[in-house]
Structures are given as structure tokens and as C-alpha cells.
Amino acid sequence: ELQLDITAEGVAVSEVEPSSIAQRVGFQKGDIILAINGEPVKTSKDVERAARVGAPLWEITINRNGQVLTTLQRG
């Protein structure tokens, strides 16, 4: 459905609900989360683990349509 490269690493964002954390962070459907706070993201469990740890500032690296972007968000 998202037409992603099957060799791509990271976690794909399949949906962004209104008023969700994903929307506040700026995720878009089809984004691939590559790293959170410098830690590589390979599975959804990696994202869950980062969320549980928490941080005052989040550095999130994504692949959006082939372009790698890094954003900083307050926790």
C-alpha cells in the first residue's frame, strides 16, 4: 500500500491520526523512521522502547520520499 522499497530499513509510518503524537512530531504517511536520539530504529519495538525512556528533546531522523531529514522536538 505504501509502495516502499523492501530493502529499506526503519519503521514505516502507515497512518497519522489527528491530534496524535505522530502528527505533533510532523510525521507523514509513508515516512520511514530511521533513528531516534541517535539510536537506529529497525522495528516498532525500537520506537516503543524510545518512547518509554522519554527525553526532554527528541532528535528524529526519517526518510521521506528518498530524502533523509532530521528534526528536533521537545518532549
mmCIF file of the N, C-alpha and C atoms, coordinates in Angstrom:
data_MODEL
# 
_entry.id   MODEL 
# 
loop_
_atom_site.group_PDB 
_atom_site.id 
_atom_site.type_symbol 
_atom_site.label_atom_id 
_atom_site.label_alt_id 
_atom_site.label_comp_id 
_atom_site.label_asym_id 
_atom_site.label_entity_id 
_atom_site.label_seq_id 
_atom_site.pdbx_PDB_ins_code 
_atom_site.Cartn_x 
_atom_site.Cartn_y 
_atom_site.Cartn_z 
_atom_site.occupancy 
_atom_site.B_iso_or_equiv 
_atom_site.pdbx_formal_charge 
_atom_site.auth_seq_id 
_atom_site.auth_comp_id 
_atom_site.auth_asym_id 
_atom_site.auth_atom_id 
_atom_site.pdbx_PDB_model_num 
ATOM 1   N N  . GLU A 1 1  ? 0.815  -1.196 0.000  1.00 0.00 ? 1  GLU A N  1 
ATOM 2   C CA . GLU A 1 1  ? 0.000  0.000  0.000  1.00 0.00 ? 1  GLU A CA 1 
ATOM 3   C C  . GLU A 1 1  ? 0.863  1.265  0.000  1.00 0.00 ? 1  GLU A C  1 
ATOM 4   N N  . LEU A 1 2  ? 1.946  1.253  0.778  1.00 0.00 ? 2  LEU A N  1 
ATOM 5   C CA . LEU A 1 2  ? 2.817  2.418  0.842  1.00 0.00 ? 2  LEU A CA 1 
ATOM 6   C C  . LEU A 1 2  ? 3.863  2.429  -0.263 1.00 0.00 ? 2  LEU A C  1 
ATOM 7   N N  . GLN A 1 3  ? 3.997  1.322  -1.002 1.00 0.00 ? 3  GLN A N  1 
ATOM 8   C CA . GLN A 1 3  ? 4.947  1.178  -2.104 1.00 0.00 ? 3  GLN A CA 1 
ATOM 9   C C  . GLN A 1 3  ? 6.369  1.522  -1.670 1.00 0.00 ? 3  GLN A C  1 
ATOM 10  N N  . LEU A 1 4  ? 6.816  0.862  -0.600 1.00 0.00 ? 4  LEU A N  1 
ATOM 11  C CA . LEU A 1 4  ? 8.147  1.089  -0.070 1.00 0.00 ? 4  LEU A CA 1 
ATOM 12  C C  . LEU A 1 4  ? 9.122  0.066  -0.619 1.00 0.00 ? 4  LEU A C  1 
ATOM 13  N N  . ASP A 1 5  ? 10.374 0.439  -0.673 1.00 0.00 ? 5  ASP A N  1 
ATOM 14  C CA . ASP A 1 5  ? 11.449 -0.456 -1.072 1.00 0.00 ? 5  ASP A CA 1 
ATOM 15  C C  . ASP A 1 5  ? 11.593 -1.535 0.005  1.00 0.00 ? 5  ASP A C  1 
ATOM 16  N N  . ILE A 1 6  ? 11.505 -2.804 -0.385 1.00 0.00 ? 6  ILE A N  1 
ATOM 17  C CA . ILE A 1 6  ? 11.544 -3.878 0.608  1.00 0.00 ? 6  ILE A CA 1 
ATOM 18  C C  . ILE A 1 6  ? 12.910 -4.020 1.264  1.00 0.00 ? 6  ILE A C  1 
ATOM 19  N N  . THR A 1 7  ? 13.932 -3.408 0.703  1.00 0.00 ? 7  THR A N  1 
ATOM 20  C CA . THR A 1 7  ? 15.254 -3.474 1.318  1.00 0.00 ? 7  THR A CA 1 
ATOM 21  C C  . THR A 1 7  ? 15.487 -2.309 2.280  1.00 0.00 ? 7  THR A C  1 
ATOM 22  N N  . ALA A 1 8  ? 14.551 -1.389 2.368  1.00 0.00 ? 8  ALA A N  1 
ATOM 23  C CA . ALA A 1 8  ? 14.700 -0.227 3.241  1.00 0.00 ? 8  ALA A CA 1 
ATOM 24  C C  . ALA A 1 8  ? 14.685 -0.658 4.706  1.00 0.00 ? 8  ALA A C  1 
ATOM 25  N N  . GLU A 1 9  ? 15.497 -0.002 5.509  1.00 0.00 ? 9  GLU A N  1 
ATOM 26  C CA . GLU A 1 9  ? 15.499 -0.262 6.942  1.00 0.00 ? 9  GLU A CA 1 
ATOM 27  C C  . GLU A 1 9  ? 14.763 0.858  7.645  1.00 0.00 ? 9  GLU A C  1 
ATOM 28  N N  . GLY A 1 10 ? 14.226 0.548  8.811  1.00 0.00 ? 10 GLY A N  1 
ATOM 29  C CA . GLY A 1 10 ? 13.495 1.523  9.593  1.00 0.00 ? 10 GLY A CA 1 
ATOM 30  C C  . GLY A 1 10 ? 12.063 1.079  9.772  1.00 0.00 ? 10 GLY A C  1 
ATOM 31  N N  . VAL A 1 11 ? 11.257 1.969  10.336 1.00 0.00 ? 11 VAL A N  1 
ATOM 32  C CA . VAL A 1 11 ? 9.852  1.677  10.608 1.00 0.00 ? 11 VAL A CA 1 
ATOM 33  C C  . VAL A 1 11 ? 8.993  2.662  9.829  1.00 0.00 ? 11 VAL A C  1 
ATOM 34  N N  . ALA A 1 12 ? 8.100  2.126  9.006  1.00 0.00 ? 12 ALA A N  1 
ATOM 35  C CA . ALA A 1 12 ? 7.235  2.962  8.169  1.00 0.00 ? 12 ALA A CA 1 
ATOM 36  C C  . ALA A 1 12 ? 6.060  3.496  8.974  1.00 0.00 ? 12 ALA A C  1 
ATOM 37  N N  . VAL A 1 13 ? 5.712  4.741  8.706  1.00 0.00 ? 13 VAL A N  1 
ATOM 38  C CA . VAL A 1 13 ? 4.529  5.357  9.295  1.00 0.00 ? 13 VAL A CA 1 
ATOM 39  C C  . VAL A 1 13 ? 3.375  5.083  8.338  1.00 0.00 ? 13 VAL A C  1 
ATOM 40  N N  . SER A 1 14 ? 2.425  4.279  8.793  1.00 0.00 ? 14 SER A N  1 
ATOM 41  C CA . SER A 1 14 ? 1.326  3.888  7.908  1.00 0.00 ? 14 SER A CA 1 
ATOM 42  C C  . SER A 1 14 ? 0.108  4.784  8.057  1.00 0.00 ? 14 SER A C  1 
ATOM 43  N N  . GLU A 1 15 ? 0.019  5.487  9.174  1.00 0.00 ? 15 GLU A N  1 
ATOM 44  C CA . GLU A 1 15 ? -1.144 6.335  9.406  1.00 0.00 ? 15 GLU A CA 1 
ATOM 45  C C  . GLU A 1 15 ? -0.777 7.408  10.422 1.00 0.00 ? 15 GLU A C  1 
ATOM 46  N N  . VAL A 1 16 ? -1.326 8.610  10.242 1.00 0.00 ? 16 VAL A N  1 
ATOM 47  C CA . VAL A 1 16 ? -1.124 9.688  11.195 1.00 0.00 ? 16 VAL A CA 1 
ATOM 48  C C  . VAL A 1 16 ? -2.498 10.207 11.585 1.00 0.00 ? 16 VAL A C  1 
ATOM 49  N N  . GLU A 1 17 ? -2.869 9.931  12.823 1.00 0.00 ? 17 GLU A N  1 
ATOM 50  C CA . GLU A 1 17 ? -4.191 10.332 13.306 1.00 0.00 ? 17 GLU A CA 1 
ATOM 51  C C  . GLU A 1 17 ? -4.165 11.781 13.773 1.00 0.00 ? 17 GLU A C  1 
ATOM 52  N N  . PRO A 1 18 ? -5.268 12.511 13.560 1.00 0.00 ? 18 PRO A N  1 
ATOM 53  C CA . PRO A 1 18 ? -5.353 13.888 14.045 1.00 0.00 ? 18 PRO A CA 1 
ATOM 54  C C  . PRO A 1 18 ? -5.119 13.948 15.558 1.00 0.00 ? 18 PRO A C  1 
ATOM 55  N N  . SER A 1 19 ? -4.414 14.960 15.995 1.00 0.00 ? 19 SER A N  1 
ATOM 56  C CA . SER A 1 19 ? -4.117 15.214 17.407 1.00 0.00 ? 19 SER A CA 1 
ATOM 57  C C  . SER A 1 19 ? -3.252 14.132 18.049 1.00 0.00 ? 19 SER A C  1 
ATOM 58  N N  . SER A 1 20 ? -2.586 13.317 17.265 1.00 0.00 ? 20 SER A N  1 
ATOM 59  C CA . SER A 1 20 ? -1.712 12.268 17.803 1.00 0.00 ? 20 SER A CA 1 
ATOM 60  C C  . SER A 1 20 ? -0.302 12.815 17.988 1.00 0.00 ? 20 SER A C  1 
ATOM 61  N N  . ILE A 1 21 ? 0.507  12.061 18.717 1.00 0.00 ? 21 ILE A N  1 
ATOM 62  C CA . ILE A 1 21 ? 1.915  12.419 18.873 1.00 0.00 ? 21 ILE A CA 1 
ATOM 63  C C  . ILE A 1 21 ? 2.581  12.444 17.503 1.00 0.00 ? 21 ILE A C  1 
ATOM 64  N N  . ALA A 1 22 ? 2.245  11.476 16.664 1.00 0.00 ? 22 ALA A N  1 
ATOM 65  C CA . ALA A 1 22 ? 2.831  11.416 15.315 1.00 0.00 ? 22 ALA A CA 1 
ATOM 66  C C  . ALA A 1 22 ? 2.553  12.696 14.536 1.00 0.00 ? 22 ALA A C  1 
ATOM 67  N N  . GLN A 1 23 ? 1.343  13.220 14.662 1.00 0.00 ? 23 GLN A N  1 
ATOM 68  C CA . GLN A 1 23 ? 1.006  14.467 13.966 1.00 0.00 ? 23 GLN A CA 1 
ATOM 69  C C  . GLN A 1 23 ? 1.782  15.636 14.563 1.00 0.00 ? 23 GLN A C  1 
ATOM 70  N N  . ARG A 1 24 ? 1.887  15.685 15.889 1.00 0.00 ? 24 ARG A N  1 
ATOM 71  C CA . ARG A 1 24 ? 2.627  16.783 16.532 1.00 0.00 ? 24 ARG A CA 1 
ATOM 72  C C  . ARG A 1 24 ? 4.103  16.774 16.132 1.00 0.00 ? 24 ARG A C  1 
ATOM 73  N N  . VAL A 1 25 ? 4.671  15.578 15.977 1.00 0.00 ? 25 VAL A N  1 
ATOM 74  C CA . VAL A 1 25 ? 6.067  15.458 15.564 1.00 0.00 ? 25 VAL A CA 1 
ATOM 75  C C  . VAL A 1 25 ? 6.234  15.866 14.107 1.00 0.00 ? 25 VAL A C  1 
ATOM 76  N N  . GLY A 1 26 ? 5.173  15.718 13.322 1.00 0.00 ? 26 GLY A N  1 
ATOM 77  C CA . GLY A 1 26 ? 5.236  16.093 11.910 1.00 0.00 ? 26 GLY A CA 1 
ATOM 78  C C  . GLY A 1 26 ? 5.369  14.922 10.962 1.00 0.00 ? 26 GLY A C  1 
ATOM 79  N N  . PHE A 1 27 ? 5.150  13.699 11.471 1.00 0.00 ? 27 PHE A N  1 
ATOM 80  C CA . PHE A 1 27 ? 5.205  12.530 10.594 1.00 0.00 ? 27 PHE A CA 1 
ATOM 81  C C  . PHE A 1 27 ? 4.137  12.611 9.522  1.00 0.00 ? 27 PHE A C  1 
ATOM 82  N N  . GLN A 1 28 ? 4.455  12.043 8.378  1.00 0.00 ? 28 GLN A N  1 
ATOM 83  C CA . GLN A 1 28 ? 3.507  11.907 7.284  1.00 0.00 ? 28 GLN A CA 1 
ATOM 84  C C  . GLN A 1 28 ? 3.425  10.441 6.892  1.00 0.00 ? 28 GLN A C  1 
ATOM 85  N N  . LYS A 1 29 ? 2.282  10.030 6.384  1.00 0.00 ? 29 LYS A N  1 
ATOM 86  C CA . LYS A 1 29 ? 2.112  8.662  5.918  1.00 0.00 ? 29 LYS A CA 1 
ATOM 87  C C  . LYS A 1 29 ? 3.213  8.345  4.900  1.00 0.00 ? 29 LYS A C  1 
ATOM 88  N N  . GLY A 1 30 ? 3.895  7.226  5.099  1.00 0.00 ? 30 GLY A N  1 
ATOM 89  C CA . GLY A 1 30 ? 4.972  6.823  4.205  1.00 0.00 ? 30 GLY A CA 1 
ATOM 90  C C  . GLY A 1 30 ? 6.363  7.181  4.699  1.00 0.00 ? 30 GLY A C  1 
ATOM 91  N N  . ASP A 1 31 ? 6.455  8.045  5.725  1.00 0.00 ? 31 ASP A N  1 
ATOM 92  C CA . ASP A 1 31 ? 7.762  8.336  6.316  1.00 0.00 ? 31 ASP A CA 1 
ATOM 93  C C  . ASP A 1 31 ? 8.345  7.046  6.874  1.00 0.00 ? 31 ASP A C  1 
ATOM 94  N N  . ILE A 1 32 ? 9.658  6.935  6.841  1.00 0.00 ? 32 ILE A N  1 
ATOM 95  C CA . ILE A 1 32 ? 10.341 5.796  7.445  1.00 0.00 ? 32 ILE A CA 1 
ATOM 96  C C  . ILE A 1 32 ? 11.222 6.340  8.557  1.00 0.00 ? 32 ILE A C  1 
ATOM 97  N N  . ILE A 1 33 ? 10.951 5.913  9.784  1.00 0.00 ? 33 ILE A N  1 
ATOM 98  C CA . ILE A 1 33 ? 11.737 6.348  10.935 1.00 0.00 ? 33 ILE A CA 1 
ATOM 99  C C  . ILE A 1 33 ? 13.047 5.564  10.929 1.00 0.00 ? 33 ILE A C  1 
ATOM 100 N N  . LEU A 1 34 ? 14.157 6.284  10.846 1.00 0.00 ? 34 LEU A N  1 
ATOM 101 C CA . LEU A 1 34 ? 15.471 5.658  10.771 1.00 0.00 ? 34 LEU A CA 1 
ATOM 102 C C  . LEU A 1 34 ? 16.183 5.629  12.116 1.00 0.00 ? 34 LEU A C  1 
ATOM 103 N N  . ALA A 1 35 ? 16.016 6.694  12.914 1.00 0.00 ? 35 ALA A N  1 
ATOM 104 C CA . ALA A 1 35 ? 16.712 6.775  14.200 1.00 0.00 ? 35 ALA A CA 1 
ATOM 105 C C  . ALA A 1 35 ? 15.969 7.720  15.135 1.00 0.00 ? 35 ALA A C  1 
ATOM 106 N N  . ILE A 1 36 ? 16.075 7.426  16.418 1.00 0.00 ? 36 ILE A N  1 
ATOM 107 C CA . ILE A 1 36 ? 15.537 8.303  17.459 1.00 0.00 ? 36 ILE A CA 1 
ATOM 108 C C  . ILE A 1 36 ? 16.652 8.539  18.460 1.00 0.00 ? 36 ILE A C  1 
ATOM 109 N N  . ASN A 1 37 ? 16.993 9.806  18.673 1.00 0.00 ? 37 ASN A N  1 
ATOM 110 C CA . ASN A 1 37 ? 18.079 10.199 19.578 1.00 0.00 ? 37 ASN A CA 1 
ATOM 111 C C  . ASN A 1 37 ? 19.374 9.437  19.283 1.00 0.00 ? 37 ASN A C  1 
ATOM 112 N N  . GLY A 1 38 ? 19.666 9.292  18.008 1.00 0.00 ? 38 GLY A N  1 
ATOM 113 C CA . GLY A 1 38 ? 20.910 8.664  17.587 1.00 0.00 ? 38 GLY A CA 1 
ATOM 114 C C  . GLY A 1 38 ? 20.901 7.148  17.595 1.00 0.00 ? 38 GLY A C  1 
ATOM 115 N N  . GLU A 1 39 ? 19.814 6.542  18.070 1.00 0.00 ? 39 GLU A N  1 
ATOM 116 C CA . GLU A 1 39 ? 19.718 5.085  18.102 1.00 0.00 ? 39 GLU A CA 1 
ATOM 117 C C  . GLU A 1 39 ? 18.982 4.597  16.853 1.00 0.00 ? 39 GLU A C  1 
ATOM 118 N N  . PRO A 1 40 ? 19.571 3.679  16.101 1.00 0.00 ? 40 PRO A N  1 
ATOM 119 C CA . PRO A 1 40 ? 18.895 3.165  14.907 1.00 0.00 ? 40 PRO A CA 1 
ATOM 120 C C  . PRO A 1 40 ? 17.549 2.521  15.249 1.00 0.00 ? 40 PRO A C  1 
ATOM 121 N N  . VAL A 1 41 ? 16.591 2.707  14.359 1.00 0.00 ? 41 VAL A N  1 
ATOM 122 C CA . VAL A 1 41 ? 15.268 2.107  14.506 1.00 0.00 ? 41 VAL A CA 1 
ATOM 123 C C  . VAL A 1 41 ? 15.120 1.054  13.419 1.00 0.00 ? 41 VAL A C  1 
ATOM 124 N N  . LYS A 1 42 ? 14.938 -0.183 13.846 1.00 0.00 ? 42 LYS A N  1 
ATOM 125 C CA . LYS A 1 42 ? 14.769 -1.278 12.889 1.00 0.00 ? 42 LYS A CA 1 
ATOM 126 C C  . LYS A 1 42 ? 13.400 -1.933 13.011 1.00 0.00 ? 42 LYS A C  1 
ATOM 127 N N  . THR A 1 43 ? 12.789 -1.829 14.198 1.00 0.00 ? 43 THR A N  1 
ATOM 128 C CA . THR A 1 43 ? 11.473 -2.439 14.420 1.00 0.00 ? 43 THR A CA 1 
ATOM 129 C C  . THR A 1 43 ? 10.596 -1.480 15.214 1.00 0.00 ? 43 THR A C  1 
ATOM 130 N N  . SER A 1 44 ? 9.304  -1.764 15.234 1.00 0.00 ? 44 SER A N  1 
ATOM 131 C CA . SER A 1 44 ? 8.381  -0.935 16.024 1.00 0.00 ? 44 SER A CA 1 
ATOM 132 C C  . SER A 1 44 ? 8.717  -1.023 17.512 1.00 0.00 ? 44 SER A C  1 
ATOM 133 N N  . LYS A 1 45 ? 9.311  -2.132 17.946 1.00 0.00 ? 45 LYS A N  1 
ATOM 134 C CA . LYS A 1 45 ? 9.725  -2.253 19.347 1.00 0.00 ? 45 LYS A CA 1 
ATOM 135 C C  . LYS A 1 45 ? 10.804 -1.218 19.694 1.00 0.00 ? 45 LYS A C  1 
ATOM 136 N N  . ASP A 1 46 ? 11.655 -0.881 18.734 1.00 0.00 ? 46 ASP A N  1 
ATOM 137 C CA . ASP A 1 46 ? 12.657 0.165  18.958 1.00 0.00 ? 46 ASP A CA 1 
ATOM 138 C C  . ASP A 1 46 ? 11.987 1.508  19.214 1.00 0.00 ? 46 ASP A C  1 
ATOM 139 N N  . VAL A 1 47 ? 10.919 1.804  18.481 1.00 0.00 ? 47 VAL A N  1 
ATOM 140 C CA . VAL A 1 47 ? 10.174 3.053  18.675 1.00 0.00 ? 47 VAL A CA 1 
ATOM 141 C C  . VAL A 1 47 ? 9.505  3.037  20.046 1.00 0.00 ? 47 VAL A C  1 
ATOM 142 N N  . GLU A 1 48 ? 8.877  1.921  20.405 1.00 0.00 ? 48 GLU A N  1 
ATOM 143 C CA . GLU A 1 48 ? 8.225  1.796  21.708 1.00 0.00 ? 48 GLU A CA 1 
ATOM 144 C C  . GLU A 1 48 ? 9.229  1.974  22.845 1.00 0.00 ? 48 GLU A C  1 
ATOM 145 N N  . ARG A 1 49 ? 10.405 1.377  22.706 1.00 0.00 ? 49 ARG A N  1 
ATOM 146 C CA . ARG A 1 49 ? 11.441 1.471  23.730 1.00 0.00 ? 49 ARG A CA 1 
ATOM 147 C C  . ARG A 1 49 ? 11.874 2.933  23.906 1.00 0.00 ? 49 ARG A C  1 
ATOM 148 N N  . ALA A 1 50 ? 12.075 3.639  22.828 1.00 0.00 ? 50 ALA A N  1 
ATOM 149 C CA . ALA A 1 50 ? 12.475 5.052  22.901 1.00 0.00 ? 50 ALA A CA 1 
ATOM 150 C C  . ALA A 1 50 ? 11.383 5.883  23.574 1.00 0.00 ? 50 ALA A C  1 
ATOM 151 N N  . ALA A 1 51 ? 10.128 5.586  23.267 1.00 0.00 ? 51 ALA A N  1 
ATOM 152 C CA . ALA A 1 51 ? 9.015  6.332  23.859 1.00 0.00 ? 51 ALA A CA 1 
ATOM 153 C C  . ALA A 1 51 ? 8.947  6.096  25.367 1.00 0.00 ? 51 ALA A C  1 
ATOM 154 N N  . ARG A 1 52 ? 9.223  4.875  25.804 1.00 0.00 ? 52 ARG A N  1 
ATOM 155 C CA . ARG A 1 52 ? 9.183  4.563  27.237 1.00 0.00 ? 52 ARG A CA 1 
ATOM 156 C C  . ARG A 1 52 ? 10.300 5.286  27.988 1.00 0.00 ? 52 ARG A C  1 
ATOM 157 N N  . VAL A 1 53 ? 11.478 5.376  27.382 1.00 0.00 ? 53 VAL A N  1 
ATOM 158 C CA . VAL A 1 53 ? 12.613 6.022  28.034 1.00 0.00 ? 53 VAL A CA 1 
ATOM 159 C C  . VAL A 1 53 ? 12.340 7.510  28.201 1.00 0.00 ? 53 VAL A C  1 
ATOM 160 N N  . GLY A 1 54 ? 11.747 8.129  27.209 1.00 0.00 ? 54 GLY A N  1 
ATOM 161 C CA . GLY A 1 54 ? 11.447 9.548  27.260 1.00 0.00 ? 54 GLY A CA 1 
ATOM 162 C C  . GLY A 1 54 ? 12.703 10.393 27.109 1.00 0.00 ? 54 GLY A C  1 
ATOM 163 N N  . ALA A 1 55 ? 12.511 11.657 26.813 1.00 0.00 ? 55 ALA A N  1 
ATOM 164 C CA . ALA A 1 55 ? 13.628 12.589 26.667 1.00 0.00 ? 55 ALA A CA 1 
ATOM 165 C C  . ALA A 1 55 ? 13.069 14.005 26.635 1.00 0.00 ? 55 ALA A C  1 
ATOM 166 N N  . PRO A 1 56 ? 13.827 14.975 27.151 1.00 0.00 ? 56 PRO A N  1 
ATOM 167 C CA . PRO A 1 56 ? 13.356 16.357 27.081 1.00 0.00 ? 56 PRO A CA 1 
ATOM 168 C C  . PRO A 1 56 ? 13.418 16.912 25.656 1.00 0.00 ? 56 PRO A C  1 
ATOM 169 N N  . LEU A 1 57 ? 14.320 16.341 24.846 1.00 0.00 ? 57 LEU A N  1 
ATOM 170 C CA . LEU A 1 57 ? 14.465 16.755 23.454 1.00 0.00 ? 57 LEU A CA 1 
ATOM 171 C C  . LEU A 1 57 ? 14.641 15.507 22.608 1.00 0.00 ? 57 LEU A C  1 
ATOM 172 N N  . TRP A 1 58 ? 13.881 15.421 21.519 1.00 0.00 ? 58 TRP A N  1 
ATOM 173 C CA . TRP A 1 58 ? 13.924 14.251 20.641 1.00 0.00 ? 58 TRP A CA 1 
ATOM 174 C C  . TRP A 1 58 ? 14.573 14.635 19.324 1.00 0.00 ? 58 TRP A C  1 
ATOM 175 N N  . GLU A 1 59 ? 15.560 13.867 18.926 1.00 0.00 ? 59 GLU A N  1 
ATOM 176 C CA . GLU A 1 59 ? 16.149 14.012 17.598 1.00 0.00 ? 59 GLU A CA 1 
ATOM 177 C C  . GLU A 1 59 ? 15.652 12.819 16.780 1.00 0.00 ? 59 GLU A C  1 
ATOM 178 N N  . ILE A 1 60 ? 14.863 13.098 15.767 1.00 0.00 ? 60 ILE A N  1 
ATOM 179 C CA . ILE A 1 60 ? 14.245 12.032 14.976 1.00 0.00 ? 60 ILE A CA 1 
ATOM 180 C C  . ILE A 1 60 ? 14.716 12.151 13.533 1.00 0.00 ? 60 ILE A C  1 
ATOM 181 N N  . THR A 1 61 ? 15.255 11.056 13.015 1.00 0.00 ? 61 THR A N  1 
ATOM 182 C CA . THR A 1 61 ? 15.724 11.015 11.628 1.00 0.00 ? 61 THR A CA 1 
ATOM 183 C C  . THR A 1 61 ? 14.781 10.134 10.834 1.00 0.00 ? 61 THR A C  1 
ATOM 184 N N  . ILE A 1 62 ? 14.275 10.674 9.722  1.00 0.00 ? 62 ILE A N  1 
ATOM 185 C CA . ILE A 1 62 ? 13.338 9.945  8.872  1.00 0.00 ? 62 ILE A CA 1 
ATOM 186 C C  . ILE A 1 62 ? 13.789 9.995  7.420  1.00 0.00 ? 62 ILE A C  1 
ATOM 187 N N  . ASN A 1 63 ? 13.271 9.067  6.663  1.00 0.00 ? 63 ASN A N  1 
ATOM 188 C CA . ASN A 1 63 ? 13.412 9.082  5.213  1.00 0.00 ? 63 ASN A CA 1 
ATOM 189 C C  . ASN A 1 63 ? 12.031 9.438  4.673  1.00 0.00 ? 63 ASN A C  1 
ATOM 190 N N  . ARG A 1 64 ? 11.946 10.561 3.984  1.00 0.00 ? 64 ARG A N  1 
ATOM 191 C CA . ARG A 1 64 ? 10.678 10.992 3.380  1.00 0.00 ? 64 ARG A CA 1 
ATOM 192 C C  . ARG A 1 64 ? 10.897 11.097 1.882  1.00 0.00 ? 64 ARG A C  1 
ATOM 193 N N  . ASN A 1 65 ? 10.319 10.148 1.157  1.00 0.00 ? 65 ASN A N  1 
ATOM 194 C CA . ASN A 1 65 ? 10.428 10.147 -0.304 1.00 0.00 ? 65 ASN A CA 1 
ATOM 195 C C  . ASN A 1 65 ? 11.875 10.182 -0.780 1.00 0.00 ? 65 ASN A C  1 
ATOM 196 N N  . GLY A 1 66 ? 12.745 9.437  -0.102 1.00 0.00 ? 66 GLY A N  1 
ATOM 197 C CA . GLY A 1 66 ? 14.136 9.355  -0.515 1.00 0.00 ? 66 GLY A CA 1 
ATOM 198 C C  . GLY A 1 66 ? 15.037 10.428 0.057  1.00 0.00 ? 66 GLY A C  1 
ATOM 199 N N  . GLN A 1 67 ? 14.466 11.385 0.777  1.00 0.00 ? 67 GLN A N  1 
ATOM 200 C CA . GLN A 1 67 ? 15.258 12.448 1.382  1.00 0.00 ? 67 GLN A CA 1 
ATOM 201 C C  . GLN A 1 67 ? 15.354 12.192 2.887  1.00 0.00 ? 67 GLN A C  1 
ATOM 202 N N  . VAL A 1 68 ? 16.572 12.179 3.422  1.00 0.00 ? 68 VAL A N  1 
ATOM 203 C CA . VAL A 1 68 ? 16.776 11.949 4.852  1.00 0.00 ? 68 VAL A CA 1 
ATOM 204 C C  . VAL A 1 68 ? 16.693 13.299 5.575  1.00 0.00 ? 68 VAL A C  1 
ATOM 205 N N  . LEU A 1 69 ? 15.795 13.352 6.558  1.00 0.00 ? 69 LEU A N  1 
ATOM 206 C CA . LEU A 1 69 ? 15.551 14.584 7.327  1.00 0.00 ? 69 LEU A CA 1 
ATOM 207 C C  . LEU A 1 69 ? 15.735 14.294 8.811  1.00 0.00 ? 69 LEU A C  1 
ATOM 208 N N  . THR A 1 70 ? 16.293 15.248 9.529  1.00 0.00 ? 70 THR A N  1 
ATOM 209 C CA . THR A 1 70 ? 16.414 15.140 10.996 1.00 0.00 ? 70 THR A CA 1 
ATOM 210 C C  . THR A 1 70 ? 15.705 16.327 11.599 1.00 0.00 ? 70 THR A C  1 
ATOM 211 N N  . THR A 1 71 ? 14.864 16.049 12.592 1.00 0.00 ? 71 THR A N  1 
ATOM 212 C CA . THR A 1 71 ? 14.106 17.099 13.260 1.00 0.00 ? 71 THR A CA 1 
ATOM 213 C C  . THR A 1 71 ? 14.328 17.017 14.752 1.00 0.00 ? 71 THR A C  1 
ATOM 214 N N  . LEU A 1 72 ? 14.252 18.134 15.421 1.00 0.00 ? 72 LEU A N  1 
ATOM 215 C CA . LEU A 1 72 ? 14.330 18.188 16.878 1.00 0.00 ? 72 LEU A CA 1 
ATOM 216 C C  . LEU A 1 72 ? 12.962 18.578 17.406 1.00 0.00 ? 72 LEU A C  1 
ATOM 217 N N  . GLN A 1 73 ? 12.494 17.836 18.412 1.00 0.00 ? 73 GLN A N  1 
ATOM 218 C CA . GLN A 1 73 ? 11.192 18.086 19.017 1.00 0.00 ? 73 GLN A CA 1 
ATOM 219 C C  . GLN A 1 73 ? 11.359 18.090 20.531 1.00 0.00 ? 73 GLN A C  1 
ATOM 220 N N  . ARG A 1 74 ? 10.646 18.968 21.199 1.00 0.00 ? 74 ARG A N  1 
ATOM 221 C CA . ARG A 1 74 ? 10.641 18.944 22.658 1.00 0.00 ? 74 ARG A CA 1 
ATOM 222 C C  . ARG A 1 74 ? 9.761  17.798 23.146 1.00 0.00 ? 74 ARG A C  1 
ATOM 223 N N  . GLY A 1 75 ? 10.219 17.159 24.247 1.00 0.00 ? 75 GLY A N  1 
ATOM 224 C CA . GLY A 1 75 ? 9.495  16.028 24.819 1.00 0.00 ? 75 GLY A CA 1 
ATOM 225 C C  . GLY A 1 75 ? 8.285  16.411 25.587 1.00 0.00 ? 75 GLY A C  1 
# 
